[in-house]
Amino acid sequence: MTVPLQRLQRIVPATPEERAAALWSFAYFFALLAGYYVLRPLRDRMGIAGGVRALPWMFTATFVTLLVAQPLYGALVARLSRARFIPIVYHFFAANLALFWLLLTLGIAPVVVARVFFVWVSVFNLFAVAVFWSFMADLFTSEQGKRLFGFIGAGGTAGGLLGPVITIALSVRLGPANLLFVAIVFLELSVFCVYKLERGSAAGPQSAGTSEGDAERTARIGGSAFAALPELLRSPYLLGVGAWVSLLSFGATMLYFMQAHLVAAQVHGAGAQTRIFASIDLAVGLLTLATQVFATGRLLERFGTGVAAAALPAVYLAGFAVLAAAPVLGVVLVLQVVQRWMNFAVANPARQVFFTVMAREEKYKAKNLIDVVIYRGSDALYGWVYDSLQALGLKLGAIALFALPVATAWLLLSSALGRMQERRAATRPPRVLQGDRS
């Protein structure tokens, strides 16, 4: 065995049959999040440009948009094969970006466009990433996910590092609007990776003279466009995962509003604000990438999904306790970096493994309902909760104190879901994933 191959095996914890699929999945997530992280600082800047007091309304608008989009997505999934509907989703988002470029370049209703763009990026982020992880949960088993989702997630982290670097380097030189074309290119590269992964799944194990992978690739998911909600309501496991995602939104929304208000009050100028947001993204990316490459897979295999998922609420518990005592911008920014690092590097891979033990239709429909509608619906709800707490006269420290018991409940739920996931995984048959042989 050559030295480069030995090094590759240490970084990519995959069998020879899995390696090509793992590498193309890495590339897919890299391109997808590179495009998103070009857009994220622009979104945060436009959130401020649209008015900080309008943020709860923008979060609510995001939720309403998702309520409309969810059944449309469900109908697409029900009627088309995986190999067809995934590229359609990304081509649609690329066309939207071209339209935003036109509106921004012509200077049409800048405040309205800023608010719509904020909502659109929030919708795009959840839909694009939810589709990606649904695909991953469909390709890999629970055991494979524990080994590989950290490495695959590192692809997204590497893309997340490139995105803010592009924004920092080119936002002044090219102008924010022209950066939208960079995001379009990355979206189309994601579609190419989907094509390569589908070719790989078609080269899977043979069964009764037909390709199992090809059957999955070309078969419709089927069912109803509205099947996600009944699936969710009849499954305690899905309800638990939905509650976990809602509590994830609680922590993130509380912290996001704290950050937005403090940055708007203490940091002046569009360039300085955008640079802060991009710098946070860069710091999170560096920490997350190192963890995902060298530690995530080992942590999941060693401690299981329950402990890994519980790491994030544990960070919020400690962070909100510190904020209650020292409610200042520096603490908020540090907690923002640490919680996003722990989420992307450890808790999110564990959460995605939760979905590998679900039925195939649940992976695309109920998962999308949880990751998109429940998450953004929770954003809208908790945005108004934060606004109401402020209206009652609570300052940042008191709001952080209010969040502590919620984080405690979230920690306990993580442990319970980990036990349920392990029991489900023990009853599912093993599967071998072949790589692309083209």
SEMINU-670638 format. One record per residue (C-alpha): residue in three letters; x, y negated, z. Coordinates in Angstrom, 2 decimals, padded with zeros to 5 digits. Layout:
REM SEMINU-670638
+------+---------+---------+---------+
! rest !      xx !      yy !      zz !
+------+---------+---------+---------+
!  ALA !       X !       Y !       Z !
...
+------+---------+---------+---------+
//
This chain:
REM SEMINU-670638
+------+---------+---------+---------+
! rest !      xx !      yy !      zz !
+------+---------+---------+---------+
!  MET !  000.00 !  000.00 !  000.00 !
!  THR !  001.42 ! -003.39 ! -000.99 !
!  VAL !  002.01 ! -006.18 !  001.53 !
!  PRO ! -000.58 ! -008.55 ! -000.08 !
!  LEU ! -003.21 ! -005.80 !  000.07 !
!  GLN ! -002.42 ! -005.15 !  003.74 !
!  ARG ! -002.82 ! -008.83 !  004.49 !
!  LEU ! -006.11 ! -008.94 !  002.59 !
!  GLN ! -007.43 ! -005.99 !  004.61 !
!  ARG ! -006.61 ! -007.76 !  007.87 !
!  ILE ! -008.51 ! -010.87 !  006.76 !
!  VAL ! -011.40 ! -009.07 !  005.05 !
!  PRO ! -012.66 ! -006.29 !  007.36 !
!  ALA ! -014.24 ! -004.39 !  004.46 !
!  THR ! -013.92 ! -000.93 !  003.00 !
!  PRO ! -012.70 ! -000.67 ! -000.62 !
!  GLU ! -016.35 ! -000.20 ! -001.72 !
!  GLU ! -017.43 ! -003.35 !  000.12 !
!  ARG ! -014.50 ! -005.65 ! -000.68 !
!  ALA ! -015.65 ! -007.09 ! -004.01 !
!  ALA ! -019.13 ! -007.83 ! -002.66 !
!  ALA ! -017.63 ! -009.47 !  000.43 !
!  LEU ! -015.33 ! -011.68 ! -001.67 !
!  TRP ! -018.10 ! -012.77 ! -004.06 !
!  SER ! -020.35 ! -013.49 ! -001.06 !
!  PHE ! -017.52 ! -015.58 !  000.41 !
!  ALA ! -017.26 ! -017.52 ! -002.87 !
!  TYR ! -021.05 ! -017.95 ! -003.08 !
!  PHE ! -021.27 ! -019.47 !  000.41 !
!  PHE ! -018.17 ! -021.57 ! -000.26 !
!  ALA ! -019.72 ! -023.21 ! -003.32 !
!  LEU ! -023.13 ! -023.64 ! -001.68 !
!  LEU ! -021.85 ! -025.39 !  001.44 !
!  ALA ! -019.22 ! -027.42 ! -000.39 !
!  GLY ! -022.09 ! -028.97 ! -002.32 !
!  TYR ! -024.17 ! -029.50 !  000.83 !
!  TYR ! -021.32 ! -031.09 !  002.76 !
!  VAL ! -020.76 ! -033.55 ! -000.05 !
!  LEU ! -024.38 ! -034.58 !  000.53 !
!  ARG ! -024.54 ! -034.40 !  004.34 !
!  PRO ! -022.66 ! -037.65 !  005.17 !
!  LEU ! -024.77 ! -039.40 !  002.53 !
!  ARG ! -027.91 ! -038.03 !  004.18 !
!  ASP ! -026.85 ! -039.18 !  007.65 !
!  ARG ! -025.97 ! -042.64 !  006.31 !
!  MET ! -029.33 ! -042.88 !  004.51 !
!  GLY ! -031.08 ! -041.79 !  007.70 !
!  ILE ! -029.69 ! -044.90 !  009.36 !
!  ALA ! -030.35 ! -047.05 !  006.27 !
!  GLY ! -033.98 ! -045.92 !  006.35 !
!  GLY ! -034.21 ! -047.12 !  009.97 !
!  VAL ! -033.38 ! -045.21 !  013.16 !
!  ARG ! -036.91 ! -045.79 !  014.42 !
!  ALA ! -038.19 ! -044.00 !  011.30 !
!  LEU ! -036.28 ! -040.77 !  012.08 !
!  PRO ! -039.22 ! -039.02 !  013.82 !
!  TRP ! -041.38 ! -039.82 !  010.79 !
!  MET ! -038.72 ! -038.47 !  008.42 !
!  PHE ! -038.47 ! -035.26 !  010.46 !
!  THR ! -042.27 ! -034.95 !  010.30 !
!  ALA ! -042.22 ! -035.60 !  006.54 !
!  THR ! -039.64 ! -032.81 !  006.19 !
!  PHE ! -041.94 ! -030.41 !  008.01 !
!  VAL ! -044.96 ! -031.36 !  005.88 !
!  THR ! -042.90 ! -030.88 !  002.72 !
!  LEU ! -041.87 ! -027.43 !  003.90 !
!  LEU ! -045.47 ! -026.47 !  004.65 !
!  VAL ! -046.24 ! -027.15 !  000.99 !
!  ALA ! -043.07 ! -025.51 ! -000.31 !
!  GLN ! -043.26 ! -022.30 !  001.75 !
!  PRO ! -046.25 ! -020.66 ! -000.04 !
!  LEU ! -044.82 ! -021.73 ! -003.41 !
!  TYR ! -041.58 ! -019.99 ! -002.52 !
!  GLY ! -043.54 ! -016.99 ! -001.25 !
!  ALA ! -045.36 ! -016.75 ! -004.59 !
!  LEU ! -042.03 ! -016.94 ! -006.45 !
!  VAL ! -040.56 ! -014.16 ! -004.31 !
!  ALA ! -043.67 ! -011.98 ! -004.71 !
!  ARG ! -043.74 ! -012.25 ! -008.50 !
!  LEU ! -040.07 ! -012.22 ! -009.52 !
!  SER ! -037.12 ! -009.97 ! -008.86 !
!  ARG ! -034.28 ! -011.07 ! -006.60 !
!  ALA ! -032.00 ! -011.50 ! -009.60 !
!  ARG ! -034.43 ! -014.02 ! -011.14 !
!  PHE ! -035.87 ! -016.09 ! -008.28 !
!  ILE ! -032.56 ! -016.92 ! -006.54 !
!  PRO ! -031.07 ! -018.72 ! -009.59 !
!  ILE ! -034.39 ! -020.51 ! -010.18 !
!  VAL ! -034.27 ! -021.97 ! -006.65 !
!  TYR ! -030.76 ! -023.39 ! -007.16 !
!  HIS ! -031.44 ! -024.71 ! -010.68 !
!  PHE ! -034.48 ! -026.54 ! -009.29 !
!  PHE ! -032.40 ! -028.25 ! -006.60 !
!  ALA ! -029.76 ! -029.24 ! -009.17 !
!  ALA ! -032.44 ! -030.92 ! -011.29 !
!  ASN ! -033.64 ! -032.82 ! -008.21 !
!  LEU ! -030.13 ! -034.16 ! -007.61 !
!  ALA ! -029.96 ! -035.46 ! -011.18 !
!  LEU ! -033.22 ! -037.36 ! -010.55 !
!  PHE ! -031.87 ! -038.87 ! -007.31 !
!  TRP ! -028.74 ! -039.99 ! -009.17 !
!  LEU ! -030.92 ! -041.87 ! -011.64 !
!  LEU ! -032.98 ! -043.58 ! -008.92 !
!  LEU ! -029.92 ! -044.58 ! -006.89 !
!  THR ! -028.02 ! -045.82 ! -009.94 !
!  LEU ! -030.93 ! -048.00 ! -011.05 !
!  GLY ! -031.45 ! -049.30 ! -007.50 !
!  ILE ! -035.14 ! -048.42 ! -007.46 !
!  ALA ! -036.77 ! -048.91 ! -004.01 !
!  PRO ! -033.54 ! -048.24 ! -002.08 !
!  VAL ! -035.12 ! -047.90 !  001.40 !
!  VAL ! -037.83 ! -045.54 !  000.15 !
!  VAL ! -035.31 ! -043.49 ! -001.86 !
!  ALA ! -033.02 ! -043.34 !  001.19 !
!  ARG ! -035.83 ! -041.88 !  003.30 !
!  VAL ! -036.90 ! -039.44 !  000.60 !
!  PHE ! -033.29 ! -038.36 !  000.08 !
!  PHE ! -032.92 ! -037.73 !  003.84 !
!  VAL ! -036.00 ! -035.51 !  003.75 !
!  TRP ! -034.91 ! -033.78 !  000.54 !
!  VAL ! -031.43 ! -032.90 !  001.83 !
!  SER ! -033.00 ! -031.51 !  005.03 !
!  VAL ! -035.30 ! -029.31 !  002.93 !
!  PHE ! -032.54 ! -028.32 !  000.50 !
!  ASN ! -030.14 ! -027.33 !  003.27 !
!  LEU ! -032.55 ! -024.93 !  004.93 !
!  PHE ! -033.96 ! -023.42 !  001.73 !
!  ALA ! -030.58 ! -022.95 !  000.03 !
!  VAL ! -028.93 ! -021.41 !  003.07 !
!  ALA ! -031.99 ! -019.30 !  004.00 !
!  VAL ! -032.05 ! -017.81 !  000.50 !
!  PHE ! -028.33 ! -017.04 !  000.80 !
!  TRP ! -028.67 ! -015.23 !  004.13 !
!  SER ! -031.79 ! -013.37 !  002.99 !
!  PHE ! -029.70 ! -012.05 !  000.11 !
!  MET ! -026.90 ! -011.08 !  002.50 !
!  ALA ! -029.32 ! -009.30 !  004.85 !
!  ASP ! -030.64 ! -007.40 !  001.81 !
!  LEU ! -027.14 ! -006.39 !  000.64 !
!  PHE ! -025.54 ! -005.39 !  003.94 !
!  THR ! -026.53 ! -003.21 !  006.89 !
!  SER ! -026.36 ! -004.20 !  010.56 !
!  GLU ! -022.98 ! -002.50 !  011.01 !
!  GLN ! -021.60 ! -004.12 !  007.86 !
!  GLY ! -023.00 ! -007.48 !  008.94 !
!  LYS ! -021.15 ! -007.36 !  012.24 !
!  ARG ! -017.88 ! -006.76 !  010.42 !
!  LEU ! -018.40 ! -008.98 !  007.39 !
!  PHE ! -020.74 ! -011.87 !  008.23 !
!  GLY ! -018.00 ! -013.72 !  010.07 !
!  PHE ! -015.73 ! -013.52 !  007.03 !
!  ILE ! -018.58 ! -014.39 !  004.65 !
!  GLY ! -019.51 ! -017.29 !  006.91 !
!  ALA ! -015.89 ! -018.45 !  006.64 !
!  GLY ! -016.57 ! -019.03 !  002.95 !
!  GLY ! -019.24 ! -021.53 !  003.89 !
!  THR ! -016.93 ! -023.11 !  006.44 !
!  ALA ! -014.17 ! -023.49 !  003.86 !
!  GLY ! -016.68 ! -025.12 !  001.56 !
!  GLY ! -017.80 ! -027.29 !  004.45 !
!  LEU ! -014.20 ! -028.45 !  004.84 !
!  LEU ! -013.89 ! -029.32 !  001.17 !
!  GLY ! -017.18 ! -031.24 !  001.04 !
!  PRO ! -016.31 ! -033.99 !  003.56 !
!  VAL ! -012.79 ! -034.26 !  002.13 !
!  ILE ! -014.35 ! -035.01 ! -001.27 !
!  THR ! -016.73 ! -037.51 !  000.31 !
!  ILE ! -013.98 ! -039.27 !  002.28 !
!  ALA ! -011.69 ! -039.42 ! -000.75 !
!  LEU ! -014.21 ! -040.40 ! -003.42 !
!  SER ! -017.17 ! -042.15 ! -001.75 !
!  VAL ! -015.61 ! -045.61 ! -002.17 !
!  ARG ! -013.85 ! -044.92 ! -005.47 !
!  LEU ! -016.79 ! -043.30 ! -007.30 !
!  GLY ! -019.69 ! -044.57 ! -005.24 !
!  PRO ! -022.12 ! -042.35 ! -003.28 !
!  ALA ! -024.53 ! -041.80 ! -006.19 !
!  ASN ! -021.90 ! -040.26 ! -008.47 !
!  LEU ! -021.01 ! -037.70 ! -005.80 !
!  LEU ! -024.36 ! -036.06 ! -006.53 !
!  PHE ! -022.86 ! -034.62 ! -009.72 !
!  VAL ! -020.18 ! -032.90 ! -007.65 !
!  ALA ! -022.94 ! -031.21 ! -005.65 !
!  ILE ! -024.66 ! -030.13 ! -008.89 !
!  VAL ! -021.48 ! -028.41 ! -010.10 !
!  PHE ! -021.17 ! -026.50 ! -006.83 !
!  LEU ! -024.81 ! -025.37 ! -007.04 !
!  GLU ! -024.23 ! -023.95 ! -010.51 !
!  LEU ! -021.12 ! -022.14 ! -009.27 !
!  SER ! -023.33 ! -020.56 ! -006.59 !
!  VAL ! -025.61 ! -019.21 ! -009.31 !
!  PHE ! -022.60 ! -017.63 ! -011.05 !
!  CYS ! -021.66 ! -015.87 ! -007.80 !
!  VAL ! -025.22 ! -014.55 ! -007.48 !
!  TYR ! -024.87 ! -013.11 ! -010.97 !
!  LYS ! -021.61 ! -011.35 ! -010.02 !
!  LEU ! -023.13 ! -009.95 ! -006.83 !
!  GLU ! -026.13 ! -008.63 ! -008.73 !
!  ARG ! -023.81 ! -006.95 ! -011.21 !
!  GLY ! -022.04 ! -005.39 ! -008.25 !
!  SER ! -025.24 ! -004.14 ! -006.65 !
!  ALA ! -026.21 ! -002.59 ! -009.97 !
!  ALA ! -023.02 ! -000.54 ! -009.76 !
!  GLY ! -024.11 !  000.96 ! -006.45 !
!  PRO ! -024.58 !  004.61 ! -005.48 !
!  GLN ! -026.50 !  006.81 ! -007.84 !
!  SER ! -029.68 !  008.50 ! -006.75 !
!  ALA ! -031.72 !  010.88 ! -008.87 !
!  GLY ! -030.14 !  009.62 ! -012.06 !
!  THR ! -030.96 !  005.94 ! -011.39 !
!  SER ! -029.00 !  003.18 ! -009.73 !
!  GLU ! -030.26 !  002.30 ! -006.26 !
!  GLY ! -028.60 ! -001.10 ! -006.50 !
!  ASP ! -030.12 ! -001.77 ! -009.92 !
!  ALA ! -033.57 ! -000.87 ! -008.58 !
!  GLU ! -033.23 ! -003.41 ! -005.78 !
!  ARG ! -031.89 ! -006.01 ! -008.18 !
!  THR ! -034.72 ! -005.75 ! -010.71 !
!  ALA ! -037.68 ! -004.83 ! -008.48 !
!  ARG ! -040.13 ! -007.48 ! -007.36 !
!  ILE ! -040.32 ! -008.02 ! -003.60 !
!  GLY ! -044.12 ! -007.89 ! -004.00 !
!  GLY ! -046.78 ! -008.66 ! -001.42 !
!  SER ! -048.70 ! -011.88 ! -000.90 !
!  ALA ! -047.42 ! -015.43 ! -001.12 !
!  PHE ! -048.83 ! -015.91 !  002.38 !
!  ALA ! -047.51 ! -012.65 !  003.90 !
!  ALA ! -044.84 ! -014.33 !  006.04 !
!  LEU ! -047.19 ! -015.55 !  008.79 !
!  PRO ! -048.97 ! -012.19 !  009.38 !
!  GLU ! -045.58 ! -010.46 !  009.39 !
!  LEU ! -044.39 ! -012.88 !  012.05 !
!  LEU ! -047.47 ! -012.68 !  014.26 !
!  ARG ! -047.62 ! -008.88 !  014.41 !
!  SER ! -043.96 ! -008.37 !  015.36 !
!  PRO ! -042.66 ! -009.22 !  018.86 !
!  TYR ! -039.12 ! -009.00 !  017.44 !
!  LEU ! -039.84 ! -011.56 !  014.70 !
!  LEU ! -041.61 ! -013.80 !  017.21 !
!  GLY ! -038.53 ! -013.63 !  019.43 !
!  VAL ! -036.23 ! -014.57 !  016.56 !
!  GLY ! -038.62 ! -017.41 !  015.67 !
!  ALA ! -038.51 ! -018.67 !  019.26 !
!  TRP ! -034.69 ! -018.48 !  019.20 !
!  VAL ! -034.58 ! -020.63 !  016.05 !
!  SER ! -037.04 ! -023.12 !  017.56 !
!  LEU ! -034.84 ! -023.48 !  020.63 !
!  LEU ! -031.82 ! -023.90 !  018.35 !
!  SER ! -033.69 ! -026.82 !  016.82 !
!  PHE ! -034.44 ! -028.24 !  020.26 !
!  GLY ! -030.78 ! -028.47 !  021.20 !
!  ALA ! -029.67 ! -029.76 !  017.80 !
!  THR ! -032.46 ! -032.35 !  017.57 !
!  MET ! -031.90 ! -033.75 !  021.05 !
!  LEU ! -028.20 ! -034.12 !  020.33 !
!  TYR ! -028.74 ! -035.51 !  016.82 !
!  PHE ! -031.02 ! -038.28 !  018.10 !
!  MET ! -028.58 ! -039.14 !  020.86 !
!  GLN ! -025.81 ! -039.36 !  018.26 !
!  ALA ! -027.90 ! -041.42 !  015.80 !
!  HIS ! -028.92 ! -044.00 !  018.41 !
!  LEU ! -025.42 ! -044.40 !  019.88 !
!  VAL ! -023.70 ! -044.60 !  016.48 !
!  ALA ! -026.24 ! -047.14 !  015.21 !
!  ALA ! -025.73 ! -049.27 !  018.35 !
!  GLN ! -021.95 ! -049.03 !  018.70 !
!  VAL ! -020.47 ! -048.36 !  015.23 !
!  HIS ! -021.07 ! -051.06 !  012.63 !
!  GLY ! -020.76 ! -050.84 !  008.85 !
!  ALA ! -021.86 ! -048.15 !  006.40 !
!  GLY ! -018.27 ! -047.07 !  005.70 !
!  ALA ! -017.37 ! -046.61 !  009.37 !
!  GLN ! -020.55 ! -044.68 !  010.11 !
!  THR ! -020.11 ! -042.39 !  007.10 !
!  ARG ! -016.48 ! -041.78 !  008.04 !
!  ILE ! -017.47 ! -040.71 !  011.59 !
!  PHE ! -020.02 ! -038.23 !  010.28 !
!  ALA ! -017.56 ! -036.82 !  007.73 !
!  SER ! -014.82 ! -036.57 !  010.39 !
!  ILE ! -017.14 ! -034.55 !  012.64 !
!  ASP ! -017.82 ! -032.19 !  009.73 !
!  LEU ! -014.08 ! -031.83 !  009.12 !
!  ALA ! -013.27 ! -031.05 !  012.77 !
!  VAL ! -016.08 ! -028.49 !  012.96 !
!  GLY ! -014.90 ! -026.87 !  009.74 !
!  LEU ! -011.30 ! -026.43 !  010.89 !
!  LEU ! -012.28 ! -024.87 !  014.22 !
!  THR ! -014.95 ! -022.66 !  012.67 !
!  LEU ! -012.78 ! -021.37 !  009.84 !
!  ALA ! -010.02 ! -020.21 !  012.16 !
!  THR ! -012.55 ! -018.46 !  014.41 !
!  GLN ! -014.46 ! -016.77 !  011.60 !
!  VAL ! -011.35 ! -015.42 !  009.89 !
!  PHE ! -009.62 ! -014.11 !  013.00 !
!  ALA ! -012.21 ! -013.53 !  015.72 !
!  THR ! -015.92 ! -013.45 !  014.75 !
!  GLY ! -016.06 ! -009.87 !  013.47 !
!  ARG ! -014.14 ! -008.58 !  016.47 !
!  LEU ! -016.36 ! -010.51 !  018.89 !
!  LEU ! -019.57 ! -009.16 !  017.34 !
!  GLU ! -018.31 ! -005.57 !  017.31 !
!  ARG ! -016.96 ! -005.84 !  020.86 !
!  PHE ! -019.78 ! -007.72 !  022.62 !
!  GLY ! -022.79 ! -007.27 !  020.32 !
!  THR ! -025.31 ! -009.73 !  018.93 !
!  GLY ! -026.91 ! -010.65 !  022.26 !
!  VAL ! -023.75 ! -012.03 !  023.86 !
!  ALA ! -022.69 ! -013.72 !  020.60 !
!  ALA ! -026.07 ! -015.42 !  020.19 !
!  ALA ! -026.03 ! -016.48 !  023.86 !
!  ALA ! -022.71 ! -018.33 !  023.39 !
!  LEU ! -024.52 ! -021.28 !  021.80 !
!  PRO ! -027.09 ! -021.98 !  024.55 !
!  ALA ! -024.24 ! -021.59 !  027.04 !
!  VAL ! -022.42 ! -024.44 !  025.28 !
!  TYR ! -025.56 ! -026.60 !  025.41 !
!  LEU ! -026.01 ! -025.84 !  029.12 !
!  ALA ! -022.52 ! -027.09 !  029.89 !
!  GLY ! -022.75 ! -029.98 !  027.44 !
!  PHE ! -026.08 ! -031.34 !  028.64 !
!  ALA ! -024.86 ! -031.09 !  032.25 !
!  VAL ! -021.84 ! -033.25 !  031.34 !
!  LEU ! -024.03 ! -035.68 !  029.40 !
!  ALA ! -026.35 ! -036.06 !  032.39 !
!  ALA ! -023.35 ! -037.28 !  034.38 !
!  ALA ! -021.57 ! -039.22 !  031.59 !
!  PRO ! -024.02 ! -040.30 !  028.84 !
!  VAL ! -021.53 ! -041.96 !  026.47 !
!  LEU ! -020.79 ! -041.73 !  022.73 !
!  GLY ! -017.49 ! -039.87 !  023.18 !
!  VAL ! -019.17 ! -037.03 !  025.08 !
!  VAL ! -021.96 ! -036.79 !  022.49 !
!  LEU ! -019.46 ! -036.54 !  019.63 !
!  VAL ! -017.39 ! -033.87 !  021.41 !
!  LEU ! -020.51 ! -031.83 !  022.23 !
!  GLN ! -021.63 ! -032.19 !  018.60 !
!  VAL ! -018.34 ! -030.71 !  017.40 !
!  VAL ! -018.28 ! -027.89 !  019.98 !
!  GLN ! -021.90 ! -026.80 !  019.57 !
!  ARG ! -021.68 ! -026.75 !  015.78 !
!  TRP ! -018.40 ! -024.83 !  015.98 !
!  MET ! -019.92 ! -022.21 !  018.28 !
!  ASN ! -023.08 ! -022.04 !  016.17 !
!  PHE ! -021.36 ! -021.51 !  012.83 !
!  ALA ! -018.52 ! -019.32 !  014.11 !
!  VAL ! -020.33 ! -016.99 !  016.52 !
!  ALA ! -024.06 ! -017.53 !  017.10 !
!  ASN ! -025.16 ! -017.88 !  013.48 !
!  PRO ! -023.46 ! -014.65 !  012.28 !
!  ALA ! -025.16 ! -012.89 !  015.20 !
!  ARG ! -028.53 ! -014.39 !  014.24 !
!  GLN ! -028.11 ! -013.25 !  010.63 !
!  VAL ! -027.40 ! -009.70 !  011.85 !
!  PHE ! -030.80 ! -009.87 !  013.61 !
!  PHE ! -032.40 ! -009.89 !  010.13 !
!  THR ! -030.55 ! -006.85 !  008.75 !
!  VAL ! -032.85 ! -004.52 !  010.70 !
!  MET ! -036.06 ! -005.95 !  009.20 !
!  ALA ! -038.12 ! -004.62 !  006.31 !
!  ARG ! -037.17 ! -005.96 !  002.86 !
!  GLU ! -040.22 ! -008.20 !  002.45 !
!  GLU ! -039.62 ! -009.63 !  005.95 !
!  LYS ! -036.04 ! -010.53 !  004.98 !
!  TYR ! -037.24 ! -012.87 !  002.23 !
!  LYS ! -040.63 ! -014.09 !  003.47 !
!  ALA ! -040.75 ! -014.00 !  007.27 !
!  LYS ! -037.08 ! -014.95 !  007.45 !
!  ASN ! -037.67 ! -017.95 !  005.23 !
!  LEU ! -040.67 ! -018.96 !  007.33 !
!  ILE ! -038.51 ! -018.77 !  010.47 !
!  ASP ! -035.36 ! -020.39 !  009.08 !
!  VAL ! -037.15 ! -023.11 !  007.12 !
!  VAL ! -040.67 ! -023.92 !  008.33 !
!  ILE ! -040.30 ! -023.05 !  012.02 !
!  TYR ! -036.89 ! -024.71 !  012.19 !
!  ARG ! -037.98 ! -027.96 !  010.53 !
!  GLY ! -041.36 ! -027.88 !  012.28 !
!  SER ! -039.47 ! -027.69 !  015.54 !
!  ASP ! -037.27 ! -030.57 !  014.35 !
!  ALA ! -040.39 ! -032.68 !  013.82 !
!  LEU ! -041.88 ! -031.67 !  017.18 !
!  TYR ! -038.71 ! -032.30 !  019.16 !
!  GLY ! -038.07 ! -035.55 !  017.33 !
!  TRP ! -041.36 ! -036.83 !  018.71 !
!  VAL ! -040.53 ! -035.34 !  022.12 !
!  TYR ! -037.30 ! -037.35 !  022.16 !
!  ASP ! -039.14 ! -040.48 !  021.02 !
!  SER ! -041.77 ! -039.95 !  023.74 !
!  LEU ! -039.14 ! -039.48 !  026.45 !
!  GLN ! -037.56 ! -042.76 !  025.39 !
!  ALA ! -040.96 ! -044.45 !  025.40 !
!  LEU ! -041.39 ! -043.28 !  029.00 !
!  GLY ! -038.19 ! -045.13 !  029.87 !
!  LEU ! -035.83 ! -042.15 !  030.11 !
!  LYS ! -032.22 ! -042.92 !  029.28 !
!  LEU ! -029.78 ! -040.55 !  027.57 !
!  GLY ! -028.58 ! -038.97 !  030.84 !
!  ALA ! -032.12 ! -038.22 !  032.00 !
!  ILE ! -033.01 ! -036.69 !  028.63 !
!  ALA ! -029.95 ! -034.42 !  028.90 !
!  LEU ! -031.13 ! -033.35 !  032.36 !
!  PHE ! -034.60 ! -032.60 !  030.92 !
!  ALA ! -032.96 ! -030.27 !  028.34 !
!  LEU ! -031.15 ! -028.06 !  030.88 !
!  PRO ! -034.01 ! -025.62 !  031.75 !
!  VAL ! -034.83 ! -025.21 !  028.04 !
!  ALA ! -031.24 ! -024.18 !  027.34 !
!  THR ! -031.47 ! -021.68 !  030.22 !
!  ALA ! -034.54 ! -020.02 !  028.70 !
!  TRP ! -032.77 ! -019.88 !  025.36 !
!  LEU ! -029.82 ! -018.09 !  026.96 !
!  LEU ! -032.07 ! -015.38 !  028.43 !
!  LEU ! -033.91 ! -014.90 !  025.11 !
!  SER ! -030.58 ! -014.34 !  023.31 !
!  SER ! -029.75 ! -011.40 !  025.57 !
!  ALA ! -033.19 ! -009.81 !  025.09 !
!  LEU ! -033.00 ! -010.12 !  021.28 !
!  GLY ! -029.56 ! -008.52 !  021.26 !
!  ARG ! -030.93 ! -005.44 !  023.01 !
!  MET ! -033.87 ! -005.21 !  020.60 !
!  GLN ! -031.60 ! -005.54 !  017.57 !
!  GLU ! -029.30 ! -002.76 !  018.75 !
!  ARG ! -032.25 ! -000.41 !  019.26 !
!  ARG ! -033.58 ! -001.12 !  015.76 !
!  ALA ! -030.14 ! -000.70 !  014.18 !
!  ALA ! -029.74 !  002.73 !  015.77 !
!  THR ! -032.81 !  004.03 !  013.89 !
!  ARG ! -031.86 !  002.76 !  010.39 !
!  PRO ! -030.04 !  004.97 !  007.85 !
!  PRO ! -026.46 !  004.11 !  006.79 !
!  ARG ! -025.80 !  002.54 !  003.39 !
!  VAL ! -022.78 !  002.21 !  001.14 !
!  LEU ! -022.35 ! -000.99 ! -000.89 !
!  GLN ! -020.33 ! -000.82 ! -004.06 !
!  GLY ! -018.46 ! -003.76 ! -005.57 !
!  ASP ! -018.58 ! -005.24 ! -009.04 !
!  ARG ! -017.11 ! -002.81 ! -011.62 !
!  SER ! -017.51 ! -005.03 ! -014.61 !
+------+---------+---------+---------+
//
